[in-house]
């Protein structure tokens, strides 16, 4: 495969990874909070679910997502030989 | 004294250095607790806490002074991801997060929690869209990226303009917070406290620039997180709510909801007290209907997109050794921020339960007014008009709508409400100070660096030698700091309003020019300029229009619930439209620029802007 094609494929994967993470982000940032009225009657270990998601649920998803993203993106970079050289 | 601030041995020693520091801080805390037992006064403990922590920050700041450009602007690009995460967390969590957030949840209930979601989720945008690419770019400041990617002095100047508008709005709020805390601890007027706070802030950043700010911010993070968590653990333990209340306070929320019905939370008070509010919002119940839900998500949107556009946060990721480290560092940042943010609603809940639950000895609602009035914390905060009790129905019993307070005191007063020793209050004051100072430092540095590097060096005098540039940077730091303190002492806006505005300004002007600079090769200079100026202009106009419905701005009603805290929605939309339309109407950027964008997209290879010594 030529280098240009490699680069294009690297960028395509990078972009797809970004879009994937932003979809999850959208769901936990906006969608579930927009539906707060529907979540309110659901009891989650004592919390009303809408409160739990805003206080902890979404936040935990974000933290996990970021560590996962760092790992996935690095794997893509390594696969296409564009990761930085370790010193 | 010469100290090694870079290189392998320094980096390897970092965990030990900060381990010893944390141990020392805990030791100091224990020492103060012992002194309190022996009868040291509350005022003295407060003063010692602030003086001790300020001295440490100043010590680090002076020790890490530098005259090298790389060290001054980007800490030598040698900060390991975990430590950069801590520094970013301190940079990020301002006086508003530390002091006002739990109080806001206490007072305004569920709708206020949009801030918690918004101030964390923005890091997803930072990691996926920006930080790694800006790090690869090798810029010193955010306008440096704009100026190099799009080319031209005018584009750079627009970047500086947006940066200064957003950061200056933000920094006045932080200086106000340091002033408030210093004024109370040292028993001096607020106007003097503001200048004292500024003096402490400048001590950390003047001599060592980014390098000094980085290492003081790590120290400040440790102080602020310890100061936030210890009272929560202590209080929860004391009240038998478990040792780790954050994961098990669900039943406490349920209990509050039960009490809310019994106590009639939501009944409007019969009287009003200037500057104070009675508790009328429900703790966990959404207001209901589509408009409150829409307002919740639009506030989340503004805070998130604002996060990804604030230069003082983005520039923290210029300091990591590699692109990969920048990505990991974003994850660590959010983890450290998460520790405080997932505790804030817990603190609000426990603190509210202490006041409401008749089964707890600390409850005041439903007790006799005489008895409540004699409590020392009621008396103390009442004396400075941050709390008031009015027996509206004259039955001698305190009802929920007869108790008025300023929500900002919740975090500071909770230790006293729960009957914890005063040493905890001293600790909390030191934590609040650390939070406000670290953010102010980051903001001042972002502005001074942009003005000295982009405006002075890149636009006015490209031949200026290193010495002169760094001197200019320091003088600008002083001038901007003084201007910030001057504005802060006028007390124009509340802390929270100013913070939300800063986010909205930043997103209106910078978000799309930064994102599209990496993700859209076709984006060109006229488009970026139109995006920055059009976005900032539209946002500003909308802010003025909703604040002055009577004036000539031509807006009688806010659009679909977009009030002054959410004007960024209008600004960022305008920015996107301007940028795309103008870009498509003008010529595509040249070959060289397109190649540059290709290079930014991969981690390997040299930075776009060559690093110089």
Interface residues (C-beta under 8 A of the other chain):
Chain A: X7 X10 X11 X14 X15 X17 X18 X21 X22 X25 X28 X29 X30 X33 X34 X35 X36 X37 X40 X43 X44 X45 X46 X47 X48 X50 X51 X52 X54 X55 X56 X58 X59 X60 X62 X63 X65 X66 X67 X69 X70 X73 X74 X77 X81 X82 X83 X84 X85
Chain B: X110 X113 X114 X116 X117 X120 X121 X123 X124 X125 X127 X128 X129 X132 X246 X248 X249 X250 X251 X252 X253 X254 X257 X283 X284 X285 X286 X288 X289 X293 X294 X296 X297 X300 X301 X304 X322 X323 X324 X327 X328 X330 X331 X334 X335 X338 X341 X342 X345 X346 X519 X598 X601 X602 X603 X604 X605
